[in-house]
Structures are given as structure tokens and as C-alpha cells.
Amino acid sequence: MARENPYIELRSAFRSRNFDPVYLLYGEERYFIDRLQETLLEFAIEPHEKDFNLDILYGSEVDAQTALGACQAFPMMAARRVVIIRDFDKMKENGLFKALAERPNPSCVVLLVCSGKPNMSRHPYRALKEKARAVEFKALYPNQVPRWIETLGKERGFALEPKAVQMLADYVGSSLSALSTELDKLATYVGEREVLTAEDVVQASGQTRDFNVFELQRVVGERRYEDALMISERLLQQSSNQRGESNRIVSVLTSFFIKLWQLTGLQSARVSEKQMASTVGVSPYFLKEYLACLRRFDGKALDSAFSALLAADFELKGGSQRSDRMILNLMFRKILRS
């Protein structure tokens, strides 16, 4: 996993108190960036040293000269100073940090965090990429998600059954921040148990065994129109936020159909089932279920499904005055009856 993502490498270095003088962190997956900030604060500086040797600044609130002054200061009765600058890309005149990249303060660890993706061809980012440690944390690929779910679960002291892993990947998506929150809920729900089941995932989500978004995905894959309407109606009834539940249904089904579409191309390329499962991020235990669904949706049916999901997403996000139920009902009719 270390080869896939530099998070493991940097976390290990921080825990070993092996620090570079300047880091630039950016990218879509904020979970890694947030956890590395926490790890740096835990291992780079002692709690009693923080009053005089720690600065946490925000690029939208501090000018470049003041921030540079903090980065160039020396520690007071401590081994090092630590400066974290969040929203570094929003700092005016941050081009001045080119000088820090070229001549860093050896007594200070500087962590620059961007809220977006900076233009790495321009200074100070070009200098930081060349002279400092610049790391981009990209969004996870689908085939990476199950392994990270298992890793995050292990950090919390429990293992997950394969079906539970797959359900979480389908239900939450590839955002590690969202997955971490969901795993925290699961940890609270199961207490001291060391193995989490698919039933735990359903119950912790606030849904029931017979009426949940995973069962809805299954009946849609089997093209059971009436059952899809019934389950979606019960999901809306038992939800305190019907618009949020409707958006979740559309999101889960969109992810499901993307996997079917990917499998179509992989079948045409005649790759092995093991490679199929790895590419689309589906456990090999459940690949046959997806392939069975694919036999019920040809290319035209998949196009119709994506069109219906896109329309529902647009309407649910303010593009229509129709009710959530009507939007979902029309979506299911187009997906399952066209």
C-alpha cells in the first residue's frame, strides 16, 4: 500500500521523528492531509513546547512576510519549531516562499497545506516541488477503496467481513473522510466485538434488514421495478432527511451502474475475473452478482440508466419543483421499464 500512496511513508517518518524542513501537501483526498497534520503535531513537538514553538496560520488571514518570519524563527528551549500554514494557496504574495524552499530553516518544520490544486509550474510551487517535499494526494481509485476500509477498520481494532467491506464501499463511496466517519459510527455500534458483519453496516446506517439501500441496489440489478419502488418509498419514510436520502440513493445507484459499465469494457477485453474485480473495486466474492446484473443491462439499457440518474441528480439539486418521490419514481421507470 505504501507504493500506492505516500501517506504511509510520511506517517512512518513523522512517527520516527524524521522530518524534512518544508512540506507542501495538496490534493483531493483530504483525509491523508488532515491525519498527517495530526501526526506531525503529535511527534514533532512536545505538548509543553507548543506555546512558544508552534504556529498554525491561515493563508487567507496572514500576510506572506509575517508567515515567513514565523518559518525563519528559531526554537525556544526546544529541538525545533513547527509552522503549519493552511490554505497556503490563498495567501497573497506567497511567491516569497520560493526563498524558503531554496534556503529552509533547519530548526523548523514547515507544513504548507493547499485547499486546491496549485499551479506547480509557477513559483513558489515549482521551487517547493524541486527543493522541498511536495506531495499530491489524489482521490482513491475504486480498486483501492476496499483495502483502505480494511486498514481503517484495523486501526480501530476490528476486522470486517468481505460483504461488509463491499457494502461500505458502495454506500459511502471513495472519500476516506466519509468512510472514516462511518467506521467511527460502526465502532460505537458494535462495542467490543472484533468482527463486523454486513448486518452491522445496515443497522448502523439506521436502516432495516429488508429495507435498505443495499437491498435497493440488488433489486434494481435484478430489474424488479415494483420492489424498487417499495424499498425506495420505505427508505424515504424512515428518513428524517428525505432529500438527503434521495441523493444517497442516486449516488449509490450511479456507482453501481458505473461498475457495470466498466465491466462491459473489461469483458470485451477478455480480462480475467480476478482482474475485473480488482479494476472496478468489487470483492471477488461478489463479482458474479455484478456479472449477473450486467446480463440484464445491455449497452442501450446502461445509457438509459445513466440518463435517468443524471436527470434525477439535476432535479434533486434544485433543477425541478417535483417531489423527491416523483423524481425517484420517474428515475426507476426509465431505468427498469425502458
C-alpha positions as CSV (number, residue, x, y, z in Angstrom):
1,M,0.0,0.0,0.0
2,A,2.9,2.3,0.6
3,R,3.7,2.3,-3.1
4,E,0.2,3.4,-3.9
5,N,0.1,6.3,-1.5
6,P,2.9,8.4,0.2
7,Y,0.7,8.8,3.3
8,I,2.1,5.6,4.8
9,E,5.7,6.7,4.2
10,L,5.2,10.2,5.6
11,R,3.3,8.9,8.6
12,S,6.0,6.5,9.4
13,A,8.7,9.1,9.0
14,F,6.8,11.5,11.3
15,R,6.4,8.8,14.0
16,S,10.1,8.1,13.8
17,R,10.7,11.9,14.2
18,N,12.4,12.0,10.8
19,F,11.4,15.4,9.3
20,D,12.2,17.4,6.2
21,P,12.3,21.2,6.8
22,V,9.5,22.0,4.3
23,Y,6.5,20.1,3.1
24,L,3.8,21.0,0.6
25,L,0.6,18.9,0.7
26,Y,-2.3,19.2,-1.7
27,G,-4.9,17.1,-3.4
28,E,-8.4,15.8,-3.4
29,E,-8.2,13.3,-0.6
30,R,-8.2,15.5,2.5
31,Y,-8.2,12.6,4.9
32,F,-4.5,11.9,4.4
33,I,-3.6,15.6,4.7
34,D,-5.6,16.0,7.9
35,R,-4.2,12.9,9.5
36,L,-0.6,13.9,8.6
37,Q,-1.1,17.3,10.3
38,E,-2.3,15.5,13.5
39,T,0.7,13.1,13.4
40,L,3.2,15.9,12.9
41,L,1.7,17.8,15.9
42,E,1.9,14.6,18.0
43,F,5.5,13.7,17.2
44,A,7.4,16.8,16.1
45,I,6.9,18.9,19.3
46,E,6.2,18.2,22.9
47,P,3.0,19.5,24.5
48,H,4.8,21.9,26.9
49,E,6.8,23.3,24.0
50,K,3.8,24.4,21.9
51,D,3.1,27.8,23.4
52,F,6.4,29.2,22.1
53,N,7.3,26.9,19.2
54,L,4.1,26.2,17.3
55,D,2.3,28.4,14.8
56,I,-0.8,27.4,13.0
57,L,-1.6,30.1,10.4
58,Y,-4.2,30.5,7.6
59,G,-3.2,31.9,4.2
60,S,-6.4,34.0,3.9
61,E,-5.6,35.7,7.2
62,V,-1.8,36.2,7.3
63,D,0.5,38.1,5.0
64,A,3.4,36.4,3.4
65,Q,6.1,38.4,5.3
66,T,4.7,37.6,8.7
67,A,4.3,33.9,7.8
68,L,7.9,33.8,6.6
69,G,9.1,35.4,9.8
70,A,7.4,32.5,11.7
71,C,9.1,30.0,9.5
72,Q,12.6,31.6,9.9
73,A,12.5,32.0,13.7
74,F,14.5,29.7,15.9
75,P,13.0,27.4,18.6
76,M,12.9,28.5,22.2
77,M,14.1,25.8,24.6
78,A,13.1,23.0,22.2
79,A,14.6,20.9,19.5
80,R,12.6,22.5,16.7
81,R,9.7,24.8,15.8
82,V,6.7,23.8,13.8
83,V,4.7,26.0,11.5
84,I,1.6,24.8,9.7
85,I,0.1,27.1,7.1
86,R,-3.4,26.0,6.0
87,D,-5.0,27.4,2.8
88,F,-1.5,28.3,1.7
89,D,-2.7,28.8,-1.9
90,K,-4.9,31.7,-0.7
91,M,-2.0,33.7,0.8
92,K,-1.3,36.9,-1.1
93,E,2.3,37.1,-2.4
94,N,3.1,33.6,-1.4
95,G,5.7,33.6,-4.1
96,L,8.0,34.9,-1.5
97,F,8.2,31.3,-0.1
98,K,10.4,30.5,-3.1
99,A,13.3,31.7,-0.9
100,L,12.3,29.4,2.0
101,A,12.2,26.4,-0.4
102,E,15.8,27.2,-1.5
103,R,17.1,28.1,2.0
104,P,15.0,26.4,4.6
105,N,15.4,26.9,8.3
106,P,16.9,23.6,9.7
107,S,15.4,24.3,13.1
108,C,11.8,24.5,11.8
109,V,9.4,22.0,10.2
110,V,7.1,23.9,7.9
111,L,3.9,22.2,6.6
112,L,2.2,24.1,3.8
113,V,-1.3,22.9,3.0
114,C,-3.3,23.9,-0.1
115,S,-7.0,23.9,-0.3
116,G,-7.0,23.3,-4.0
117,K,-4.6,22.1,-6.6
118,P,-1.9,24.7,-7.2
119,N,-0.2,25.5,-10.5
120,M,3.0,23.6,-10.0
121,S,4.7,25.3,-13.0
122,R,4.8,28.6,-11.2
123,H,6.7,29.8,-8.1
124,P,6.6,29.2,-5.2
125,Y,5.2,25.8,-6.1
126,R,7.8,25.0,-8.7
127,A,10.6,25.7,-6.2
128,L,8.8,23.8,-3.5
129,K,8.4,20.8,-5.8
130,E,12.1,21.0,-6.7
131,K,13.7,21.8,-3.3
132,A,11.1,20.7,-0.7
133,R,8.8,17.7,-0.2
134,A,5.7,18.3,-2.3
135,V,3.1,15.5,-2.2
136,E,-0.2,15.3,-4.0
137,F,-2.9,13.1,-2.5
138,K,-5.2,12.1,-5.3
139,A,-8.7,10.6,-4.9
140,L,-8.6,6.9,-4.5
141,Y,-9.3,4.6,-7.4
142,P,-12.2,2.2,-6.8
143,N,-9.9,-0.8,-6.5
144,Q,-8.0,0.9,-3.6
145,V,-11.1,1.6,-1.5
146,P,-11.7,-1.9,0.0
147,R,-8.1,-2.2,1.2
148,W,-8.3,1.1,2.9
149,I,-11.6,0.2,4.5
150,E,-9.9,-2.8,6.0
151,T,-6.9,-0.7,7.1
152,L,-9.1,1.9,8.8
153,G,-11.1,-0.8,10.5
154,K,-7.9,-2.5,11.8
155,E,-6.7,0.8,13.2
156,R,-10.0,0.9,15.2
157,G,-9.4,-2.7,16.4
158,F,-11.8,-4.7,14.3
159,A,-12.0,-6.7,11.1
160,L,-14.8,-6.6,8.5
161,E,-16.4,-9.4,6.7
162,P,-15.9,-9.1,2.9
163,K,-19.6,-8.3,2.3
164,A,-19.4,-5.5,4.9
165,V,-16.4,-4.1,3.1
166,Q,-18.2,-4.1,-0.2
167,M,-21.4,-2.6,1.3
168,L,-19.4,0.3,2.8
169,A,-17.6,0.9,-0.5
170,D,-20.9,1.0,-2.3
171,Y,-22.7,3.0,0.4
172,V,-20.2,5.7,1.2
173,G,-18.0,5.9,-1.9
174,S,-14.3,6.6,-2.2
175,S,-14.0,9.5,0.2
176,L,-11.8,8.3,3.1
177,S,-13.1,11.1,5.3
178,A,-16.6,9.9,4.9
179,L,-15.5,6.3,5.3
180,S,-13.6,7.1,8.5
181,T,-16.8,8.8,9.9
182,E,-18.9,5.8,9.0
183,L,-16.3,3.4,10.6
184,D,-16.4,5.5,13.8
185,K,-20.2,5.0,13.9
186,L,-19.7,1.3,13.4
187,A,-17.1,1.1,16.1
188,T,-19.6,2.7,18.6
189,Y,-22.4,0.5,17.4
190,V,-20.6,-2.9,17.8
191,G,-18.7,-2.1,21.0
192,E,-16.1,-4.7,21.9
193,R,-16.8,-7.1,19.0
194,E,-13.8,-7.7,16.8
195,V,-15.5,-8.7,13.5
196,L,-18.1,-6.5,11.8
197,T,-20.8,-8.0,9.6
198,A,-23.0,-6.8,6.7
199,E,-25.9,-6.7,9.2
200,D,-23.9,-4.3,11.4
201,V,-23.4,-2.0,8.4
202,V,-27.1,-2.0,7.7
203,Q,-28.1,-1.4,11.3
204,A,-25.6,1.3,12.0
205,S,-26.8,3.2,8.9
206,G,-30.2,3.5,10.5
207,Q,-31.9,1.2,8.0
208,T,-33.6,-2.2,8.4
209,R,-32.7,-5.6,7.1
210,D,-35.4,-5.7,4.4
211,F,-35.5,-2.0,3.5
212,N,-32.0,-0.5,2.9
213,V,-30.1,1.0,0.1
214,F,-28.1,-2.3,-0.4
215,E,-31.3,-4.3,-0.9
216,L,-32.5,-1.5,-3.3
217,Q,-29.3,-1.9,-5.4
218,R,-29.9,-5.6,-5.5
219,V,-33.5,-5.4,-6.8
220,V,-32.5,-2.7,-9.3
221,G,-29.8,-5.1,-10.6
222,E,-32.5,-7.7,-11.0
223,R,-34.8,-5.2,-12.8
224,R,-37.5,-5.6,-10.2
225,Y,-39.4,-2.4,-10.7
226,E,-42.2,-2.8,-8.1
227,D,-39.8,-3.8,-5.4
228,A,-37.5,-0.9,-6.2
229,L,-40.4,1.5,-5.8
230,M,-41.5,-0.2,-2.5
231,I,-38.0,-0.1,-1.0
232,S,-37.3,3.5,-2.0
233,E,-40.6,4.6,-0.5
234,R,-39.8,2.9,2.8
235,L,-36.3,4.5,2.8
236,L,-37.9,7.9,2.4
237,Q,-40.5,7.1,5.1
238,Q,-37.9,6.1,7.7
239,S,-35.5,9.0,6.9
240,S,-35.5,12.3,8.8
241,N,-34.0,14.0,5.7
242,Q,-35.8,12.8,2.6
243,R,-33.8,15.0,0.2
244,G,-30.5,13.7,1.7
245,E,-31.8,10.1,1.4
246,S,-32.8,10.6,-2.2
247,N,-29.4,12.0,-3.1
248,R,-27.8,9.0,-1.4
249,I,-30.0,6.6,-3.4
250,V,-28.9,8.3,-6.6
251,S,-25.3,8.3,-5.6
252,V,-25.2,4.6,-4.7
253,L,-27.0,3.6,-7.9
254,T,-24.7,5.8,-10.0
255,S,-21.7,4.0,-8.5
256,F,-23.4,0.6,-9.2
257,F,-24.0,1.4,-12.9
258,I,-20.5,2.8,-13.3
259,K,-19.2,-0.6,-12.2
260,L,-21.5,-2.4,-14.7
261,W,-20.3,-0.1,-17.5
262,Q,-16.6,-0.8,-16.5
263,L,-17.3,-4.5,-16.5
264,T,-18.7,-4.3,-20.0
265,G,-15.4,-3.0,-21.3
266,L,-13.4,-5.5,-19.3
267,Q,-15.5,-8.3,-20.7
268,S,-14.8,-7.1,-24.2
269,A,-11.1,-7.1,-23.4
270,R,-11.4,-10.7,-22.2
271,V,-9.6,-10.0,-18.9
272,S,-9.7,-12.5,-16.0
273,E,-12.4,-12.3,-13.4
274,K,-9.7,-11.6,-10.8
275,Q,-8.6,-8.5,-12.8
276,M,-12.2,-7.4,-13.3
277,A,-12.8,-7.4,-9.6
278,S,-9.5,-5.5,-8.9
279,T,-10.2,-2.9,-11.5
280,V,-13.7,-2.0,-10.5
281,G,-13.1,-2.3,-6.8
282,V,-15.5,-5.3,-6.2
283,S,-14.7,-8.1,-3.9
284,P,-14.1,-11.3,-5.9
285,Y,-16.8,-12.9,-3.6
286,F,-19.4,-10.7,-5.3
287,L,-18.2,-10.3,-8.8
288,K,-20.6,-12.9,-10.1
289,E,-23.5,-10.9,-8.7
290,Y,-22.4,-7.9,-10.7
291,L,-21.9,-10.0,-13.9
292,A,-25.4,-11.5,-13.4
293,C,-26.8,-7.9,-13.3
294,L,-24.8,-7.0,-16.4
295,R,-26.6,-9.7,-18.4
296,R,-29.8,-7.8,-17.7
297,F,-28.5,-4.4,-18.9
298,D,-27.1,-4.1,-22.4
299,G,-25.4,-1.0,-23.7
300,K,-28.7,0.7,-24.5
301,A,-30.1,0.0,-21.1
302,L,-26.9,1.3,-19.4
303,D,-27.2,4.5,-21.4
304,S,-30.8,4.9,-20.4
305,A,-29.8,4.3,-16.7
306,F,-27.1,7.0,-16.8
307,S,-29.5,9.4,-18.4
308,A,-32.1,8.8,-15.7
309,L,-29.6,9.1,-12.9
310,L,-28.2,12.3,-14.3
311,A,-31.7,13.8,-14.7
312,A,-32.6,12.8,-11.1
313,D,-29.4,14.2,-9.7
314,F,-30.1,17.5,-11.5
315,E,-33.7,17.7,-10.2
316,L,-32.8,16.8,-6.7
317,K,-30.2,19.6,-6.6
318,G,-32.7,22.3,-7.4
319,G,-33.5,21.7,-11.1
320,S,-37.1,20.8,-10.5
321,Q,-40.1,21.5,-8.3
322,R,-41.2,17.9,-8.3
323,S,-41.2,15.9,-5.1
324,D,-38.5,13.5,-4.1
325,R,-40.8,10.6,-4.6
326,M,-41.8,11.7,-8.0
327,I,-38.2,12.2,-9.1
328,L,-37.2,8.8,-7.9
329,N,-40.3,7.1,-9.3
330,L,-39.6,8.6,-12.8
331,M,-36.0,7.5,-12.5
332,F,-36.8,3.9,-11.7
333,R,-39.4,3.8,-14.5
334,K,-36.8,4.9,-17.0
335,I,-34.1,2.6,-15.7
336,L,-36.2,-0.5,-15.2
337,R,-39.1,-0.1,-17.7
338,S,-37.5,1.4,-20.7
